[in-house]
Amino acid sequence: MKILITGAHGQLGKQLEKRLKSSHTVISLGKQELDITKKAESEKIFFQIKPQLVLHAAAFTDVDQCEIDPQKAFEVNGIATGYIAQAANKVDARMFYISSDYVFDGNKKAPYREADEPNPQSTYGMSKWLGEKLVQKFNNGTIVRTSWLYGHDGKNFVKTMLNLAEKQKKIKVVNDQIGSPTYVNDLVETVAQLIEKRNGIYHVSNSGSCTWFEFSKVIFEEAGYNPEFVLPISTEEFGAIAPRPSYSVLGHDALIRETLNIPRPWKEALKEFIRKENSQ
């Protein structure tokens, strides 16, 4: 199968290429090769490549920057996703769109199901939800929502914590937002399996949940640092620009329905990530 991946230089795009290139023809395009915000450019490239599957991983993911620059957020995460969906449709390609737990408002006390109605509270969440709706309108593709993603390439929360841990200074981390950390390798493994399944909305995250504070303490412990350097703080005290859902744990109903394995517990995944980071 010929697969086109957008967002080639991000942590997700790089891992998708690594996982799929041995069994498929993979063309990965970054910002320099494909400006997704230009409709005509997307269509031209799609007609040249004629992919059978498009994995749309390109996104503007800085949640606070999205609040500062909402025009860019909606252009990249929303409107451009519509352009990709239309271009994919014109060459009869199936499309996967990587979305986010931030499409939910955080008011639930039980894991969000695929059928739950999104109600994003931030510009980032709204822009990703717009992307979802445009994929459904123009391509009838697959939407994969994930959460708290980290991997070996690029910036992410785990790498930030590891860098801070080395400095051995006290840091304050939010303790009233609950979600599920997701190792990019596990997300990609599930996406690879979903290629063989029917289109729809799927929630893919490592199993279990924690607060950012609890996550940080385990990161410190697994990496051999003193977790007492991590101190709990409230969302209000932290004072981030963009609102975050206080609870955004994702349920895995659709994976279970398709008889796919739910990704392993987040602590197991984190252990492997840190072991691989230390061996590099």
C-alpha positions as CSV (number, residue, x, y, z in Angstrom):
1,M,0.0,0.0,0.0
2,K,1.2,3.5,-0.8
3,I,0.9,5.7,2.3
4,L,1.4,9.5,2.6
5,I,2.2,10.9,6.0
6,T,1.9,14.6,6.8
7,G,3.9,16.1,9.7
8,A,6.9,14.0,8.8
9,H,9.3,15.8,11.3
10,G,7.1,15.5,14.4
11,Q,7.3,12.8,17.0
12,L,4.2,11.1,15.6
13,G,5.1,11.4,11.9
14,K,8.6,10.0,12.4
15,Q,7.4,7.0,14.4
16,L,4.6,6.3,11.8
17,E,7.2,6.2,9.1
18,K,9.6,3.9,11.1
19,R,6.7,1.5,11.9
20,L,5.2,1.3,8.4
21,K,8.1,1.6,5.9
22,S,9.0,-2.1,6.1
23,S,5.6,-3.3,4.9
24,H,4.3,-0.4,2.8
25,T,5.6,2.3,0.4
26,V,5.7,5.4,2.7
27,I,6.1,9.0,1.6
28,S,6.6,11.4,4.5
29,L,6.2,15.1,3.9
30,G,7.1,17.9,6.3
31,K,6.3,21.6,6.1
32,Q,9.0,22.2,3.5
33,E,7.6,19.6,1.1
34,L,3.9,20.3,1.7
35,D,2.2,23.4,3.0
36,I,-1.1,21.9,4.1
37,T,-2.7,25.4,4.4
38,K,-2.6,25.7,0.6
39,K,-5.4,23.8,-1.0
40,A,-4.1,23.8,-4.6
41,E,-0.6,22.6,-3.4
42,S,-2.1,19.7,-1.5
43,E,-4.2,18.6,-4.5
44,K,-1.3,18.9,-6.8
45,I,1.0,16.7,-4.6
46,F,-1.8,14.2,-4.0
47,F,-2.3,13.7,-7.7
48,Q,1.4,13.3,-8.2
49,I,1.8,10.7,-5.4
50,K,-1.6,9.0,-5.7
51,P,-1.6,7.6,-2.2
52,Q,-4.0,4.9,-1.1
53,L,-3.9,6.0,2.5
54,V,-3.2,9.4,4.1
55,L,-2.1,9.6,7.7
56,H,-2.6,13.2,8.7
57,A,-0.3,13.9,11.6
58,A,0.6,17.5,10.9
59,A,-0.8,19.8,13.5
60,F,-0.3,23.0,15.6
61,T,-0.1,21.4,19.0
62,D,1.1,24.1,21.4
63,V,-2.1,24.6,23.4
64,D,-1.3,28.0,24.8
65,Q,0.1,29.3,21.5
66,C,-3.2,28.3,19.9
67,E,-5.0,30.6,22.4
68,I,-2.6,33.5,21.5
69,D,-2.8,32.9,17.7
70,P,-6.3,31.4,17.0
71,Q,-6.1,32.2,13.3
72,K,-3.1,29.9,12.9
73,A,-4.8,27.2,15.1
74,F,-7.9,27.1,12.9
75,E,-6.0,27.4,9.7
76,V,-3.6,24.5,10.5
77,N,-5.8,22.1,12.6
78,G,-9.1,22.9,11.0
79,I,-9.3,24.3,7.5
80,A,-6.1,22.7,6.3
81,T,-7.4,19.3,7.5
82,G,-10.4,19.9,5.3
83,Y,-8.1,20.6,2.3
84,I,-6.2,17.3,3.0
85,A,-9.5,15.4,3.3
86,Q,-10.7,16.8,0.0
87,A,-7.4,16.1,-1.7
88,A,-7.5,12.5,-0.4
89,N,-11.1,12.1,-1.6
90,K,-10.1,13.2,-5.1
91,V,-7.5,10.5,-5.5
92,D,-9.8,7.9,-3.7
93,A,-7.5,7.7,-0.7
94,R,-8.6,6.7,2.8
95,M,-7.7,9.2,5.5
96,F,-6.7,8.9,9.2
97,Y,-6.8,12.1,11.2
98,I,-5.0,12.3,14.6
99,S,-7.2,14.3,17.0
100,S,-7.1,15.0,20.7
101,D,-8.8,14.4,24.1
102,Y,-9.0,18.2,24.3
103,V,-12.2,18.1,22.1
104,F,-14.0,17.2,25.4
105,D,-14.9,19.6,28.2
106,G,-13.6,17.6,31.1
107,N,-16.9,17.5,33.0
108,K,-17.3,13.7,33.0
109,K,-16.2,11.5,35.8
110,A,-15.9,8.4,33.7
111,P,-13.8,7.8,30.6
112,Y,-15.0,9.5,27.5
113,R,-16.5,7.2,24.9
114,E,-16.2,7.7,21.1
115,A,-19.9,8.5,20.9
116,D,-19.8,11.3,23.5
117,E,-20.4,14.8,22.2
118,P,-17.3,17.0,22.0
119,N,-17.5,20.3,23.8
120,P,-14.0,21.8,23.6
121,Q,-13.1,24.6,26.0
122,S,-9.9,25.8,24.3
123,T,-9.0,27.2,20.9
124,Y,-6.8,24.1,20.3
125,G,-9.7,21.8,21.2
126,M,-12.1,23.7,19.0
127,S,-9.6,23.7,16.0
128,K,-9.1,19.9,16.3
129,W,-12.9,19.3,16.5
130,L,-13.3,21.4,13.3
131,G,-10.7,19.1,11.7
132,E,-12.7,16.1,12.8
133,K,-15.9,17.5,11.3
134,L,-14.2,18.3,8.0
135,V,-12.7,14.8,7.7
136,Q,-16.2,13.3,8.3
137,K,-17.7,15.7,5.7
138,F,-15.2,15.3,2.9
139,N,-13.6,11.9,3.3
140,N,-15.6,9.8,5.7
141,G,-12.2,8.8,7.1
142,T,-11.0,7.5,10.5
143,I,-10.5,9.8,13.5
144,V,-8.0,8.7,16.1
145,R,-8.2,10.7,19.4
146,T,-5.2,10.4,21.7
147,S,-4.0,12.1,24.8
148,W,-0.8,13.4,26.6
149,L,1.4,12.1,23.8
150,Y,5.2,11.7,24.2
151,G,7.9,10.0,22.2
152,H,11.6,10.0,21.4
153,D,11.6,12.8,18.8
154,G,10.7,16.5,19.4
155,K,9.5,18.2,22.5
156,N,7.1,16.7,25.0
157,F,6.2,16.6,28.7
158,V,8.3,13.6,29.6
159,K,11.4,15.0,28.0
160,T,10.8,18.4,29.8
161,M,10.5,16.6,33.1
162,L,13.7,14.6,32.5
163,N,15.6,17.8,31.7
164,L,14.3,19.5,34.8
165,A,15.1,16.5,37.0
166,E,18.7,16.8,36.0
167,K,18.8,20.3,37.5
168,Q,17.6,19.0,40.9
169,K,15.5,22.0,41.6
170,K,11.9,22.0,42.9
171,I,9.2,22.2,40.3
172,K,5.5,22.7,40.5
173,V,3.2,20.5,38.5
174,V,-0.6,20.6,38.1
175,N,-2.4,18.0,40.3
176,D,-6.1,18.6,39.3
177,Q,-6.1,17.5,35.7
178,I,-6.6,13.8,35.1
179,G,-5.8,12.0,31.8
180,S,-3.9,9.1,30.2
181,P,-0.3,9.5,29.1
182,T,0.3,7.9,25.7
183,Y,3.6,6.5,24.4
184,V,3.9,7.3,20.7
185,N,5.2,3.8,19.9
186,D,2.0,2.3,21.3
187,L,-0.3,4.8,19.5
188,V,1.5,4.0,16.2
189,E,1.2,0.2,16.8
190,T,-2.6,0.6,17.2
191,V,-2.9,2.8,14.2
192,A,-1.1,0.2,12.1
193,Q,-3.7,-2.4,13.2
194,L,-6.5,0.1,12.5
195,I,-5.5,0.2,8.9
196,E,-7.1,-3.2,8.5
197,K,-10.3,-2.2,10.3
198,R,-13.3,-0.1,9.2
199,N,-13.5,3.7,9.3
200,G,-14.8,5.4,12.4
201,I,-13.8,7.2,15.6
202,Y,-11.3,5.5,17.8
203,H,-9.8,6.5,21.2
204,V,-6.2,5.3,21.5
205,S,-4.2,5.9,24.8
206,N,-2.3,3.9,27.2
207,S,-4.6,2.4,29.8
208,G,-4.9,3.8,33.3
209,S,-4.9,7.4,34.4
210,C,-3.2,10.0,36.6
211,T,-2.7,13.7,37.2
212,W,0.2,15.6,35.6
213,F,1.7,15.7,39.1
214,E,1.5,11.9,39.6
215,F,2.9,11.4,36.1
216,S,5.8,13.7,36.9
217,K,6.6,11.8,40.1
218,V,6.7,8.4,38.3
219,I,8.9,9.9,35.6
220,F,11.4,11.1,38.2
221,E,11.3,7.7,40.0
222,E,11.7,5.6,36.8
223,A,14.7,7.8,35.8
224,G,16.3,7.5,39.2
225,Y,15.7,11.0,40.4
226,N,14.2,12.2,43.7
227,P,10.4,12.6,43.3
228,E,10.3,14.9,46.3
229,F,11.5,17.7,44.0
230,V,8.0,17.6,42.3
231,L,5.4,19.7,44.2
232,P,1.6,19.7,43.5
233,I,-0.1,22.9,42.3
234,S,-3.7,23.7,41.2
235,T,-4.6,24.6,37.6
236,E,-5.6,28.0,38.9
237,E,-2.3,28.6,40.7
238,F,-0.4,27.4,37.6
239,G,-2.1,30.1,35.5
240,A,-1.8,28.6,32.0
241,I,-3.2,30.7,29.1
242,A,-5.6,28.1,27.7
243,P,-8.2,26.2,29.6
244,R,-7.6,22.4,29.9
245,P,-10.1,19.7,30.7
246,S,-9.9,18.6,34.3
247,Y,-10.8,15.1,33.3
248,S,-10.0,13.7,29.8
249,V,-9.5,10.0,30.2
250,L,-10.4,8.2,27.0
251,G,-12.4,5.0,26.9
252,H,-11.6,2.3,24.4
253,D,-15.0,1.0,23.3
254,A,-14.2,1.1,19.6
255,L,-11.0,-0.9,20.0
256,I,-12.8,-3.5,22.0
257,R,-15.6,-3.7,19.4
258,E,-12.9,-4.3,16.7
259,T,-11.3,-7.0,18.9
260,L,-8.0,-5.0,19.2
261,N,-5.8,-4.9,22.3
262,I,-6.1,-1.8,24.4
263,P,-2.6,-0.3,24.8
264,R,-0.7,-1.4,27.9
265,P,-0.8,0.5,31.2
266,W,0.9,3.9,31.0
267,K,3.5,3.0,33.7
268,E,4.7,0.0,31.7
269,A,5.0,2.2,28.5
270,L,6.9,4.9,30.4
271,K,9.4,2.4,31.7
272,E,10.2,1.3,28.2
273,F,10.4,4.9,27.0
274,I,13.0,5.8,29.7
275,R,15.0,2.7,29.1
276,K,15.2,3.5,25.4
277,E,16.1,7.1,26.1
278,N,18.9,6.1,28.4
279,S,20.3,3.6,25.8
280,Q,20.5,6.2,23.0
